[in-house]
């Protein structure tokens, strides 16, 4: 296993419900995109 940057957990009520991972850019860009996606999901609940 190789740990790297680019994914974030999806949390609901303090529990891990899943994860969102992105690849293709620099590590920080991938993580920023993943965070934006998860935040968008959270705002639609």
PDB file of N, CA, C and O in Angstrom:
ATOM      1  N   UNK A   1       0.841  -1.154   0.000  1.00  0.00           N
ATOM      2  CA  UNK A   1       0.000   0.000   0.000  1.00  0.00           C
ATOM      3  C   UNK A   1       0.897   1.230   0.000  1.00  0.00           C
ATOM      4  O   UNK A   1       1.891   1.294   0.723  1.00  0.00           O
ATOM      5  N   UNK A   2       0.536   2.174  -0.800  1.00  0.00           N
ATOM      6  CA  UNK A   2       1.256   3.441  -0.857  1.00  0.00           C
ATOM      7  C   UNK A   2       0.281   4.545  -0.464  1.00  0.00           C
ATOM      8  O   UNK A   2      -0.750   4.736  -1.109  1.00  0.00           O
ATOM      9  N   UNK A   3       0.614   5.255   0.581  1.00  0.00           N
ATOM     10  CA  UNK A   3      -0.242   6.352   1.017  1.00  0.00           C
ATOM     11  C   UNK A   3       0.118   7.606   0.238  1.00  0.00           C
ATOM     12  O   UNK A   3       1.293   7.920   0.050  1.00  0.00           O
ATOM     13  N   UNK A   4      -0.901   8.315  -0.211  1.00  0.00           N
ATOM     14  CA  UNK A   4      -0.680   9.541  -0.948  1.00  0.00           C
ATOM     15  C   UNK A   4      -1.820  10.508  -0.710  1.00  0.00           C
ATOM     16  O   UNK A   4      -2.834  10.158  -0.106  1.00  0.00           O
ATOM     17  N   UNK A   5      -1.649  11.686  -1.173  1.00  0.00           N
ATOM     18  CA  UNK A   5      -2.644  12.738  -1.025  1.00  0.00           C
ATOM     19  C   UNK A   5      -3.585  12.709  -2.219  1.00  0.00           C
ATOM     20  O   UNK A   5      -3.168  12.372  -3.327  1.00  0.00           O
ATOM     21  N   UNK A   6      -4.858  13.058  -2.004  1.00  0.00           N
ATOM     22  CA  UNK A   6      -5.787  13.139  -3.117  1.00  0.00           C
ATOM     23  C   UNK A   6      -7.157  12.558  -2.831  1.00  0.00           C
ATOM     24  O   UNK A   6      -7.997  12.480  -3.728  1.00  0.00           O
ATOM     25  N   UNK A   7      -7.398  12.146  -1.583  1.00  0.00           N
ATOM     26  CA  UNK A   7      -8.702  11.589  -1.227  1.00  0.00           C
ATOM     27  C   UNK A   7      -9.130  12.127   0.132  1.00  0.00           C
ATOM     28  O   UNK A   7      -8.296  12.493   0.960  1.00  0.00           O
ATOM     29  N   UNK A   8     -10.431  12.170   0.346  1.00  0.00           N
ATOM     30  CA  UNK A   8     -10.983  12.607   1.628  1.00  0.00           C
ATOM     31  C   UNK A   8     -12.156  11.703   1.993  1.00  0.00           C
ATOM     32  O   UNK A   8     -12.822  11.167   1.107  1.00  0.00           O
ATOM     33  N   UNK A   9     -12.418  11.528   3.299  1.00  0.00           N
ATOM     34  CA  UNK A   9     -13.562  10.717   3.707  1.00  0.00           C
ATOM     35  C   UNK A   9     -14.874  11.472   3.504  1.00  0.00           C
ATOM     36  O   UNK A   9     -14.906  12.703   3.511  1.00  0.00           O
ATOM     37  N   UNK A  10     -15.941  10.722   3.325  1.00  0.00           N
ATOM     38  CA  UNK A  10     -17.285  11.279   3.300  1.00  0.00           C
ATOM     39  C   UNK A  10     -17.909  10.921   4.644  1.00  0.00           C
ATOM     40  O   UNK A  10     -18.096   9.745   4.957  1.00  0.00           O
ATOM     41  N   UNK A  11     -18.229  11.944   5.434  1.00  0.00           N
ATOM     42  CA  UNK A  11     -18.760  11.731   6.779  1.00  0.00           C
ATOM     43  C   UNK A  11     -20.226  12.131   6.841  1.00  0.00           C
ATOM     44  O   UNK A  11     -20.640  13.123   6.242  1.00  0.00           O
ATOM     45  N   UNK A  12     -21.004  11.342   7.577  1.00  0.00           N
ATOM     46  CA  UNK A  12     -22.391  11.700   7.853  1.00  0.00           C
ATOM     47  C   UNK A  12     -22.649  11.393   9.314  1.00  0.00           C
ATOM     48  O   UNK A  12     -22.474  10.257   9.755  1.00  0.00           O
ATOM     49  N   UNK A  13     -23.065  12.401  10.066  1.00  0.00           N
ATOM     50  CA  UNK A  13     -23.319  12.268  11.497  1.00  0.00           C
ATOM     51  C   UNK A  13     -22.104  11.706  12.230  1.00  0.00           C
ATOM     52  O   UNK A  13     -22.249  10.908  13.157  1.00  0.00           O
ATOM     53  N   UNK A  14     -20.912  12.118  11.819  1.00  0.00           N
ATOM     54  CA  UNK A  14     -19.688  11.703  12.482  1.00  0.00           C
ATOM     55  C   UNK A  14     -19.175  10.325  12.109  1.00  0.00           C
ATOM     56  O   UNK A  14     -18.156   9.884  12.640  1.00  0.00           O
ATOM     57  N   UNK A  15     -19.858   9.638  11.210  1.00  0.00           N
ATOM     58  CA  UNK A  15     -19.446   8.303  10.782  1.00  0.00           C
ATOM     59  C   UNK A  15     -18.947   8.340   9.344  1.00  0.00           C
ATOM     60  O   UNK A  15     -19.465   9.088   8.516  1.00  0.00           O
ATOM     61  N   UNK A  16     -17.943   7.530   9.059  1.00  0.00           N
ATOM     62  CA  UNK A  16     -17.421   7.455   7.700  1.00  0.00           C
ATOM     63  C   UNK A  16     -18.411   6.684   6.846  1.00  0.00           C
ATOM     64  O   UNK A  16     -18.723   5.525   7.118  1.00  0.00           O
ATOM     65  N   UNK A  17     -18.897   7.346   5.812  1.00  0.00           N
ATOM     66  CA  UNK A  17     -19.872   6.744   4.912  1.00  0.00           C
ATOM     67  C   UNK A  17     -19.217   6.275   3.612  1.00  0.00           C
ATOM     68  O   UNK A  17     -19.758   5.419   2.912  1.00  0.00           O
ATOM     69  N   UNK A  18     -18.071   6.829   3.302  1.00  0.00           N
ATOM     70  CA  UNK A  18     -17.368   6.477   2.077  1.00  0.00           C
ATOM     71  C   UNK A  18     -16.158   7.372   1.909  1.00  0.00           C
ATOM     72  O   UNK A  18     -15.654   7.942   2.877  1.00  0.00           O
ATOM     73  N   UNK A  19     -15.700   7.490   0.683  1.00  0.00           N
ATOM     74  CA  UNK A  19     -14.559   8.350   0.400  1.00  0.00           C
ATOM     75  C   UNK A  19     -14.662   8.866  -1.027  1.00  0.00           C
ATOM     76  O   UNK A  19     -15.357   8.295  -1.867  1.00  0.00           O
ATOM     77  N   UNK A  20     -13.966   9.942  -1.274  1.00  0.00           N
ATOM     78  CA  UNK A  20     -13.889  10.519  -2.603  1.00  0.00           C
ATOM     79  C   UNK A  20     -12.415  10.693  -2.927  1.00  0.00           C
ATOM     80  O   UNK A  20     -11.685  11.356  -2.190  1.00  0.00           O
ATOM     81  N   UNK A  21     -11.982  10.106  -4.019  1.00  0.00           N
ATOM     82  CA  UNK A  21     -10.599  10.231  -4.440  1.00  0.00           C
ATOM     83  C   UNK A  21     -10.528  10.791  -5.849  1.00  0.00           C
ATOM     84  O   UNK A  21     -11.378  10.502  -6.692  1.00  0.00           O
ATOM     85  N   UNK A  22      -9.504  11.594  -6.093  1.00  0.00           N
ATOM     86  CA  UNK A  22      -9.319  12.239  -7.382  1.00  0.00           C
ATOM     87  C   UNK A  22      -7.869  12.058  -7.791  1.00  0.00           C
ATOM     88  O   UNK A  22      -6.972  12.094  -6.949  1.00  0.00           O
ATOM     89  N   UNK A  23      -7.640  11.865  -9.071  1.00  0.00           N
ATOM     90  CA  UNK A  23      -6.279  11.751  -9.579  1.00  0.00           C
ATOM     91  C   UNK A  23      -6.153  12.464 -10.907  1.00  0.00           C
ATOM     92  O   UNK A  23      -7.134  12.619 -11.634  1.00  0.00           O
ATOM     93  N   UNK A  24      -4.959  12.891 -11.218  1.00  0.00           N
ATOM     94  CA  UNK A  24      -4.734  13.517 -12.510  1.00  0.00           C
ATOM     95  C   UNK A  24      -3.975  14.820 -12.438  1.00  0.00           C
ATOM     96  O   UNK A  24      -3.332  15.224 -13.407  1.00  0.00           O
ATOM     97  N   UNK A  25      -4.044  15.483 -11.294  1.00  0.00           N
ATOM     98  CA  UNK A  25      -3.313  16.736 -11.121  1.00  0.00           C
ATOM     99  C   UNK A  25      -2.208  16.539 -10.108  1.00  0.00           C
ATOM    100  O   UNK A  25      -1.819  15.411  -9.805  1.00  0.00           O
ATOM    101  N   UNK A  26      -1.709  17.633  -9.590  1.00  0.00           N
ATOM    102  CA  UNK A  26      -0.767  17.565  -8.476  1.00  0.00           C
ATOM    103  C   UNK A  26      -1.529  17.078  -7.242  1.00  0.00           C
ATOM    104  O   UNK A  26      -2.750  17.222  -7.175  1.00  0.00           O
ATOM    105  N   UNK A  27      -0.831  16.513  -6.281  1.00  0.00           N
ATOM    106  CA  UNK A  27      -1.483  15.940  -5.096  1.00  0.00           C
ATOM    107  C   UNK A  27      -2.419  16.924  -4.412  1.00  0.00           C
ATOM    108  O   UNK A  27      -3.544  16.562  -4.068  1.00  0.00           O
ATOM    109  N   UNK A  28      -1.984  18.145  -4.212  1.00  0.00           N
ATOM    110  CA  UNK A  28      -2.837  19.143  -3.544  1.00  0.00           C
ATOM    111  C   UNK A  28      -4.050  19.492  -4.389  1.00  0.00           C
ATOM    112  O   UNK A  28      -5.136  19.697  -3.848  1.00  0.00           O
ATOM    113  N   UNK A  29      -3.890  19.564  -5.689  1.00  0.00           N
ATOM    114  CA  UNK A  29      -5.021  19.832  -6.580  1.00  0.00           C
ATOM    115  C   UNK A  29      -6.038  18.703  -6.491  1.00  0.00           C
ATOM    116  O   UNK A  29      -7.242  18.954  -6.448  1.00  0.00           O
ATOM    117  N   UNK A  30      -5.564  17.468  -6.464  1.00  0.00           N
ATOM    118  CA  UNK A  30      -6.461  16.317  -6.345  1.00  0.00           C
ATOM    119  C   UNK A  30      -7.266  16.395  -5.054  1.00  0.00           C
ATOM    120  O   UNK A  30      -8.482  16.199  -5.057  1.00  0.00           O
ATOM    121  N   UNK A  31      -6.582  16.682  -3.955  1.00  0.00           N
ATOM    122  CA  UNK A  31      -7.277  16.766  -2.668  1.00  0.00           C
ATOM    123  C   UNK A  31      -8.266  17.922  -2.645  1.00  0.00           C
ATOM    124  O   UNK A  31      -9.371  17.780  -2.121  1.00  0.00           O
ATOM    125  N   UNK A  32      -7.886  19.057  -3.202  1.00  0.00           N
ATOM    126  CA  UNK A  32      -8.798  20.207  -3.253  1.00  0.00           C
ATOM    127  C   UNK A  32     -10.064  19.867  -4.041  1.00  0.00           C
ATOM    128  O   UNK A  32     -11.163  20.248  -3.640  1.00  0.00           O
ATOM    129  N   UNK A  33      -9.918  19.160  -5.148  1.00  0.00           N
ATOM    130  CA  UNK A  33     -11.078  18.754  -5.954  1.00  0.00           C
ATOM    131  C   UNK A  33     -11.950  17.766  -5.197  1.00  0.00           C
ATOM    132  O   UNK A  33     -13.176  17.860  -5.242  1.00  0.00           O
ATOM    133  N   UNK A  34     -11.330  16.820  -4.501  1.00  0.00           N
ATOM    134  CA  UNK A  34     -12.091  15.839  -3.719  1.00  0.00           C
ATOM    135  C   UNK A  34     -12.874  16.547  -2.617  1.00  0.00           C
ATOM    136  O   UNK A  34     -14.050  16.249  -2.409  1.00  0.00           O
ATOM    137  N   UNK A  35     -12.240  17.475  -1.911  1.00  0.00           N
ATOM    138  CA  UNK A  35     -12.928  18.232  -0.853  1.00  0.00           C
ATOM    139  C   UNK A  35     -14.105  19.015  -1.419  1.00  0.00           C
ATOM    140  O   UNK A  35     -15.178  19.050  -0.816  1.00  0.00           O
ATOM    141  N   UNK A  36     -13.906  19.643  -2.577  1.00  0.00           N
ATOM    142  CA  UNK A  36     -14.988  20.415  -3.197  1.00  0.00           C
ATOM    143  C   UNK A  36     -16.168  19.507  -3.543  1.00  0.00           C
ATOM    144  O   UNK A  36     -17.323  19.887  -3.354  1.00  0.00           O
ATOM    145  N   UNK A  37     -15.880  18.327  -4.042  1.00  0.00           N
ATOM    146  CA  UNK A  37     -16.944  17.383  -4.374  1.00  0.00           C
ATOM    147  C   UNK A  37     -17.719  16.928  -3.156  1.00  0.00           C
ATOM    148  O   UNK A  37     -18.948  16.860  -3.186  1.00  0.00           O
ATOM    149  N   UNK A  38     -17.007  16.615  -2.083  1.00  0.00           N
ATOM    150  CA  UNK A  38     -17.664  16.173  -0.851  1.00  0.00           C
ATOM    151  C   UNK A  38     -18.479  17.318  -0.242  1.00  0.00           C
ATOM    152  O   UNK A  38     -19.588  17.097   0.246  1.00  0.00           O
ATOM    153  N   UNK A  39     -17.938  18.528  -0.270  1.00  0.00           N
ATOM    154  CA  UNK A  39     -18.696  19.677   0.241  1.00  0.00           C
ATOM    155  C   UNK A  39     -19.977  19.898  -0.564  1.00  0.00           C
ATOM    156  O   UNK A  39     -21.013  20.249   0.001  1.00  0.00           O
ATOM    157  N   UNK A  40     -19.910  19.701  -1.849  1.00  0.00           N
ATOM    158  CA  UNK A  40     -21.089  19.846  -2.707  1.00  0.00           C
ATOM    159  C   UNK A  40     -22.150  18.790  -2.349  1.00  0.00           C
ATOM    160  O   UNK A  40     -23.341  19.097  -2.287  1.00  0.00           O
ATOM    161  N   UNK A  41     -21.713  17.570  -2.119  1.00  0.00           N
ATOM    162  CA  UNK A  41     -22.640  16.523  -1.696  1.00  0.00           C
ATOM    163  C   UNK A  41     -23.302  16.877  -0.380  1.00  0.00           C
ATOM    164  O   UNK A  41     -24.509  16.702  -0.215  1.00  0.00           O
ATOM    165  N   UNK A  42     -22.507  17.377   0.559  1.00  0.00           N
ATOM    166  CA  UNK A  42     -23.036  17.720   1.887  1.00  0.00           C
ATOM    167  C   UNK A  42     -24.067  18.839   1.797  1.00  0.00           C
ATOM    168  O   UNK A  42     -25.032  18.858   2.561  1.00  0.00           O
ATOM    169  N   UNK A  43     -23.869  19.769   0.869  1.00  0.00           N
ATOM    170  CA  UNK A  43     -24.789  20.905   0.768  1.00  0.00           C
ATOM    171  C   UNK A  43     -26.129  20.494   0.137  1.00  0.00           C
ATOM    172  O   UNK A  43     -27.100  21.246   0.218  1.00  0.00           O
ATOM    173  N   UNK A  44     -26.191  19.324  -0.482  1.00  0.00           N
ATOM    174  CA  UNK A  44     -27.420  18.885  -1.161  1.00  0.00           C
ATOM    175  C   UNK A  44     -28.268  17.967  -0.277  1.00  0.00           C
ATOM    176  O   UNK A  44     -29.326  17.510  -0.710  1.00  0.00           O
ATOM    177  N   UNK A  45     -27.830  17.694   0.932  1.00  0.00           N
ATOM    178  CA  UNK A  45     -28.573  16.772   1.803  1.00  0.00           C
ATOM    179  C   UNK A  45     -29.689  17.469   2.514  1.00  0.00           C
ATOM    180  O   UNK A  45     -30.415  16.844   3.286  1.00  0.00           O
TER     181      UNK A  45
END
